[in-house]
Amino acid sequence: MSKTTLESVKKSPARKRPEVGPAMLGSEILIACLEREGVEVIFAYPGGASMEFHQALTKSKIRTILPRHEQGGAFAAEGYARALGKAGVCMATSGPGATNLVTGIADAYMDSIPLVVITGQVPQAMIGKGGFQETDFFGMTLPVVKHSYLVTDVNDIPRVIKEAFLIAQTGRPGPVVVDVPKNIQQSRAQPVFPTEVILRGYNLDQKASDIELNEIIGLIEKSERPVLYVGGGIISGNASDELREFAEATQIPVTSTIMGCGSFPETSPLSLRWLGMHGTAYANWAVSG
């Protein structure tokens, strides 16, 4: 090793060593990954392309809740995420089972709810060949997910699941799809579980600069009728106290979207209550004037 390379290694931040598990099936590796992410409940409707996962779940401590319909499972996982503040997990088989999840996925995307969606897929050899119950679930969900994966190597499962939960729960939360072909589920490998993941270009430490903050302050000072228009990000970011402190210090009235309800007390004289068709007329006039 050259001197330059050695110095760069010494300067680089310490990385936690990955953990190696015993050889197991791809389906068992995925369920083990969910356990390592602290998943306690999964909303899963079984089918041919996801049956391997359900077999693995019979040996897991994760509680499996069977919905009446895949769409109900997606919404149940979304409600779980809203209530607990961590990613909800749902699962379905390929084809019509997977497509039944789309409405719930789209809702989670619009409302910024962390969701990890696991779907079975036909074997890799059948993808794109019109196999029984095959749909391009990866492609059709691209407009309504934060990120998506099609697993093509059983050894990638631990990294993919770790990344899926990181992406779903950080920054602006949202749904992440993990599509796993049946042959990958049935493959056997010795998993290497990463203890951390670093995604290039995924910067979570985003803060406004002093220059940008001064510009905002200047715009507020020049404004004749300022209004704070707040949404669900205040709740998911645990910033309600800061919002109240800012509003009371500046005496700027506050109105919220339905997703932002509860972020600011409506008993406050500064509250304009909700926006939109279910809100107050004066709140709508305030933001459109």
C-alpha positions in Angstrom: 0.0 0.0 0.0 1.4 3.4 -1.0 2.0 6.2 1.5 -0.7 8.3 0.0 -3.3 5.5 0.2 -2.3 4.7 3.8 -2.7 8.3 4.8 -6.2 8.5 3.2 -7.2 5.3 5.1 -6.1 6.8 8.4 -8.0 10.0 7.7 -11.2 8.3 6.6 -14.0 7.9 9.2 -14.1 4.5 11.0 -16.7 2.1 9.5 -18.4 -0.5 11.6 -17.6 -4.0 10.4 -20.5 -5.9 8.8 -21.8 -9.0 10.4 -21.8 -12.4 8.7 -24.7 -14.8 9.2 -25.1 -18.5 8.6 -26.1 -19.7 5.1 -29.8 -19.4 4.5 -32.4 -18.9 1.7 -33.0 -15.5 0.2 -36.4 -15.3 1.7 -35.0 -16.0 5.2 -32.3 -13.4 4.7 -34.9 -10.8 3.9 -37.0 -11.6 7.0 -33.8 -11.6 9.1 -33.1 -8.1 7.7 -36.5 -6.9 8.7 -35.9 -8.2 12.2 -32.6 -6.3 12.4 -34.4 -3.1 11.4 -36.7 -3.6 14.4 -39.8 -4.5 12.4 -42.5 -5.9 14.8 -45.5 -6.1 12.5 -45.9 -6.8 8.7 -49.2 -6.5 6.8 -49.0 -9.3 4.2 -51.4 -11.0 1.9 -49.9 -14.2 0.5 -49.5 -15.4 -3.1 -47.5 -17.7 -5.2 -44.6 -15.3 -5.8 -44.3 -14.3 -2.1 -45.0 -17.7 -0.5 -41.3 -18.2 0.3 -41.4 -15.0 2.5 -44.5 -16.3 4.4 -42.7 -19.6 5.0 -39.8 -17.7 6.5 -42.2 -15.5 8.6 -43.5 -18.7 10.3 -40.1 -18.9 12.0 -39.9 -15.2 12.8 -40.9 -13.1 15.8 -42.4 -10.6 13.5 -46.2 -10.5 13.8 -48.0 -11.1 10.5 -51.4 -9.4 10.0 -53.5 -10.8 7.1 -55.6 -8.0 5.5 -58.7 -8.8 3.5 -57.1 -7.2 0.4 -53.6 -6.0 -0.5 -54.8 -2.4 -0.7 -56.0 -2.7 2.9 -52.6 -4.0 3.9 -50.9 -1.0 2.3 -53.2 1.5 4.1 -52.8 -0.4 7.4 -49.0 -0.2 7.1 -49.4 3.5 6.4 -51.6 4.0 9.4 -49.1 2.1 11.5 -46.3 4.5 10.3 -48.4 7.6 11.0 -49.1 6.4 14.6 -45.6 5.2 15.5 -43.5 7.5 13.4 -41.4 4.7 11.9 -41.7 2.8 8.6 -44.7 0.6 8.1 -44.1 -2.7 6.2 -46.5 -4.4 3.8 -46.1 -7.3 1.4 -47.8 -8.8 -1.6 -47.3 -11.3 -4.4 -46.5 -10.4 -8.0 -49.0 -9.2 -10.7 -52.4 -8.3 -9.4 -51.3 -8.7 -5.8 -48.6 -6.1 -6.2 -50.8 -3.7 -8.3 -53.4 -3.7 -5.6 -50.8 -1.9 -3.4 -50.4 1.1 -5.7 -53.2 3.3 -4.3 -51.7 3.0 -0.8 -48.2 3.6 -2.1 -49.4 6.7 -3.9 -51.1 8.0 -0.8 -48.0 7.5 1.3 -46.0 9.3 -1.4 -48.3 12.3 -1.4 -48.4 12.5 2.4 -44.7 11.8 3.0 -45.3 8.6 5.0 -42.4 6.1 5.5 -43.4 2.8 3.9 -41.3 -0.3 2.9 -43.2 -2.3 0.3 -42.0 -5.8 -0.4 -43.3 -7.7 -3.4 -42.7 -11.1 -4.9 -41.8 -11.2 -8.6 -41.8 -14.0 -11.2 -38.4 -15.7 -11.6 -35.8 -13.6 -13.4 -35.8 -15.9 -16.5 -39.5 -15.0 -17.0 -39.3 -11.2 -16.5 -40.4 -9.4 -19.6 -41.8 -12.6 -21.2 -45.4 -12.4 -20.2 -45.2 -14.9 -17.4 -48.1 -15.8 -15.2 -49.0 -12.9 -13.0 -46.1 -10.8 -14.1 -46.3 -7.0 -14.1 -43.5 -4.4 -14.3 -44.2 -3.3 -10.7 -40.8 -1.6 -10.5 -41.6 0.5 -13.5 -45.2 1.3 -12.8 -44.5 2.6 -9.3 -41.7 4.9 -10.2 -43.8 8.1 -10.2 -45.2 7.4 -6.7 -42.1 6.1 -4.7 -39.2 7.8 -3.1 -37.0 4.9 -4.4 -37.4 1.4 -5.7 -35.3 -1.8 -6.1 -35.5 -4.9 -8.2 -33.2 -7.4 -6.5 -31.1 -9.4 -9.0 -28.6 -11.0 -6.6 -29.4 -12.7 -3.4 -26.2 -11.2 -1.8 -27.7 -7.7 -2.3 -30.7 -8.3 0.0 -29.1 -7.1 3.3 -27.8 -3.9 1.7 -31.0 -3.2 -0.2 -33.2 -3.6 2.9 -30.8 -1.5 5.0 -30.9 1.3 2.3 -34.7 0.9 1.9 -35.4 1.7 5.6 -32.8 4.6 5.6 -34.4 6.2 2.5 -38.0 5.7 3.7 -37.5 7.1 7.2 -35.0 10.0 6.6 -35.2 13.4 4.9 -38.7 13.8 3.5 -40.2 10.3 4.3 -41.8 8.2 1.7 -42.5 4.8 0.3 -39.7 2.5 -1.0 -40.5 -0.6 -3.1 -38.4 -3.8 -3.0 -39.3 -6.3 -5.7 -37.8 -9.7 -5.3 -37.9 -12.4 -8.0 -38.9 -15.9 -6.8 -35.6 -17.5 -7.8 -33.7 -15.0 -5.6 -36.0 -15.9 -2.7 -35.1 -19.6 -3.3 -31.3 -19.0 -3.7 -29.1 -19.9 -0.8 -26.3 -17.6 0.4 -24.3 -16.6 3.4 -25.6 -13.1 4.2 -23.3 -10.2 5.1 -25.4 -7.7 7.1 -24.1 -4.1 6.9 -24.2 -2.2 10.1 -24.4 1.1 8.2 -24.9 2.4 4.7 -23.7 5.5 2.9 -25.6 6.5 -0.2 -23.7 8.8 -2.6 -25.6 12.0 -3.3 -28.1 11.4 -0.4 -27.3 14.3 1.8 -29.3 14.4 5.0 -27.5 17.3 6.7 -29.3 20.0 4.7 -29.5 23.4 6.5 -30.1 26.9 5.3 -27.0 29.1 5.2 -26.8 32.3 7.1 -27.2 34.2 3.8 -30.4 32.3 3.0 -31.7 32.9 6.5 -31.0 36.7 6.3 -32.9 36.8 3.0 -35.9 35.1 4.6 -35.8 37.6 7.5 -35.6 40.4 5.0 -38.6 39.2 3.1 -40.6 38.8 6.3 -39.7 42.4 7.4 -40.8 43.8 4.0 -44.0 41.8 4.0 -47.2 43.8 4.7 -49.4 40.8 5.6 -47.2 37.7 6.3 -48.9 34.3 7.0 -47.2 31.1 8.0 -48.5 28.3 5.8 -47.4 25.0 7.4 -47.8 21.3 6.6 -47.1 17.8 7.8 -43.4 18.4 7.8 -43.8 20.3 11.1 -45.2 17.1 12.7 -42.8 14.6 11.1 -39.9 16.9 11.9 -41.0 17.4 15.6 -40.9 21.2 15.1 -44.2 22.2 16.7 -42.5 23.9 19.6 -40.2 25.9 17.3 -43.2 26.9 15.1 -45.2 28.2 18.1 -42.1 30.1 19.5 -41.5 31.7 16.1 -45.2 32.6 15.5 -45.5 34.1 19.0 -42.3 36.1 18.7 -43.2 37.5 15.3 -47.0 37.7 15.8 -47.5 36.2 12.4 -50.8 34.2 12.0 -50.6 30.5 11.2 -52.7 28.3 8.9 -52.1 24.6 8.1 -52.9 22.0 5.6 -54.9 19.0 6.8 -51.6 17.1 7.2 -50.3 19.9 9.4 -53.3 19.8 11.8 -52.2 19.7 15.4 -48.8 21.4 14.7 -50.1 24.7 16.0 -52.9 25.1 18.7 -56.1 26.3 17.1 -57.1 27.9 20.4 -54.3 30.5 19.8 -55.5 33.9 18.6 -52.8 33.6 15.8 -54.5 30.4 14.4 -56.4 30.7 11.1 -57.1 27.0 11.3 -57.2 24.8 8.2 -56.8 25.6 4.5 -58.6 24.0 1.6 -62.2 22.9 1.0 -62.5 21.6 4.5 -60.9 24.7 6.1 -62.0 28.2 6.9 -62.8 30.9 4.4 -60.5 33.4 6.0 -57.5 31.0 5.9 -58.0 30.6 2.2 -58.4 34.3 1.6 -55.3 34.9 3.6 -53.0 32.8 1.4 -54.6 33.8 -1.9 -54.7 37.5 -1.3 
